[in-house]
Amino acid sequence: MHSWPTEVRARALAGALVRRIRPRHPGWPAVLGPELDQGRRLRLRPPRVEDAEEWARVVRADQALLEPWWPSSEQSWAERSDVARWQERAWSASRTARKGYLVPMVIEVDGRFGGEMVLDRVDRAHGTAELGAWVASDFHGTSVARRSLRLMVRHAFAEVGLRRIVAPVGIGNRAAKLVLARNGFRKEGVLREHMHVGGKLLDHELWALLPEDADWL
């Protein structure tokens, strides 16, 4: 029987171990962009533990805009936006992404933390996922949300291999609905008492996108 040289066998075993610890999945990890957006340099990239302080600063500054739409919690906003919370989230997101169930991205604008864009509940067998996102108030009124959404959607339908993206939006979140509608998402119905957000159980509209819905793809 043919036997591999010791060095070749060692490399093969090391490669198998790396693939088991850090398996690769279509579309992850990835950096999307950069794109020039009205003089700004925009890209989507995986979250880093080092983002913690900037994330905490932005989330605390935007509490009034974010808290009504974020999952309810008994913790104070200061506790929820603590540096340690982001570090835990970053590690957890990376582990879940390596398993193929999540595509978490940070929106980066001119090197600054500008928000998050995430494909959650990725079902590769059925080609579906749920989109969640928020953009820092510093970039409201710009095209950062639209361009970030389009970067993620293109990536989802091409490299990730999805065929359908859904986005539940809390009743009353007009800004989120406008971004989705202007980029081809269609409202499919209302999910009654879908999620507890902002301290109350809230109905959510279900918006969805198929590749043929977006004429900009």
N, C-alpha and C positions, 0 to 999 in steps of 0.2 A: 504493500500500500504506500502510495506517495505521501510524504509528510512535509509540511511547510517548514521553511527555515524559521528558527526561533524568532528572529526580528520581524518577519512578515506576520507570523502568528500573533505576536505581541501587538503589532499595529492594528490587526483586524479585531482583536479583543478590545483594545482601547477604543476603536471606532464604534463598536457595538455598544460599549458602555456609555459613551457620549450620546449616542442616538437614543438610548433608553432613558438617560437622565434628562436630556434636552432634545426630544424628538422635534423634527421640523414638520410643519403642516403647510399646505398651500396658503400663501399669503401671510405667513408669519414666520419669523419677524420680518418687518419691512419698514422702510422710510418712504413716505409719499411726498413727492415734490423734490426740491422747492419750486414754488411758483411765484412770479412777481404779481402782486395785487395792489394796484394803485400806489406803486412805489414801495410797498411792503413785501418782505420776503416771507412767504408762508410755506409751512410744511407740516406733515403729520408724522410723528415718530413714536416708538414705544415709550412708556413711562419709565422714569428713572427714580431711584431712591433719592437722588440729589435734588429732585424737583420739590421736595417736601416744604421748604421754607417759602418758596414762591407760591406754591399751591395754597398753603395756609393763608398767606397774605391776601391773595385774590379772593378766596372763598369767604374770608371774614369780611372783606370790604363789600362783597356782593351778597351778603346775607339776606337782605330784603328782597332781592330778585330771585335767589335760589331756593330759599327755605320753603316757600309755598309748594314747590314741585318736587322736592326731595323726599324720600321715604321718611315717615315719622320716626321719632326716636325720643326716648326719655332723657337722653343726654342733652346738655346745653350745647349751643352752637359752638362755643369755644372748645368744648371737649371734642365735638365732632370734626372740628377743623384743626385739631392739634397736629403738629409735625409728625408725631408717632403714628397717627391715624393714616396719613398718606404713606408712610413707610410700610405699614402693614398691608395697605391696599396694593401698593406697587409689587410687593413680593407675592401676594395672593393672585393678582392679575397675571403676573408672569407665569406662575405655576399653571393656572387655568388655561392660559393661552398655549402653553407647551402641550397641553392635552388636546388642544384643538377646539375648545368650546367658547373661546373668547378672542376678539381682536381689539385690544385696548390701545388707544392712541392719544397722545398729547397734541393739542393744537399749539404750534410754536410760531410766533410772529416776530420777525427780526430778533430771534434768539430769546424772546420773552415767553413766559407761560401765558397762553391765551385761552385755555379751556380744555375740554376733553371731547373725544368722539369715539364711541365704543360700539362694536358689534357684539352683542351678548346672545346667549342661548343659541350658539351656532350649531345647527343640525346639518352636518355635511351629507348625511344620507339623503335628506329631503331637499337640501339646497336652500335652507331658510335661516334667518337670523333676525334679531331685534336690535334696532338702532336707538342709541341714547346719546345725548350731547348737551353741552352747555358752552357758552362763549362768554368770556370776561366782559364786563360792562365797558371797559376801555375800548372795545372794538364793536360795540353796538352802533348801528347806523352805518357800518361799513359792509363790504362784501366778504368779510372773513368767514361768516357762518355759511354763506352760499358756496364759496370756493372749497371750504373744508368738507362740506357735505358731498360735493361732487367728487372730490379726491377719494373719499371713503367709498362712495357708491361705485365708482369705476373699479376700484380695487376689489370690492366685494363681488361684483359680477364677473370680473376677469380672473384675477389670481386666486381669490378664495373659492370661486366656483359656485356662487349662490345664484338662485333663480328668482328669489323673492325676499324682500326686506320689509319688515313691519316696524311701526313706530307708534306706540301708545302715547297719547298726549292728554294731559289733564284738562278737563273742562275749564275754560277760562284762560288757558295759556295761548293767547292769540299770537304772540311772536313766533312760537314754535310752529304753529299751524301754518302761518304765512310762509315760513322758509320751506316747509315741506310741500305745500301746494304749488309754490312758484317753481319747484324743481321736479314736478311730475308725480308726486305722491297723491294717491286718491284716498279719500275718506271712505271706509267700508262699513262703518257702523259705530255703535257705542258699547263699550264694555262697562256694564253697570257695576258700581262699587268695586272697581277693578283693583285699586291700590290705596293704601293708607299713606297719604302724603300731607305734609304741612300740618299735621295734627288732626286730620280728618279723613274719613273714608270718601274717596272721590271717584265719580265716573270718569272714564277716559275714552276719548275718541280713538278708534283704530285707523291709522293711516298705513298704506302699503304701496310698494313700488315694484313693478316688474320691468325688465329691461325695455320692453316696447313702450312703456309709459314715458320714458325720458328721451326727448328728441335731441338732447345735448350729448348723449353718449357717443 
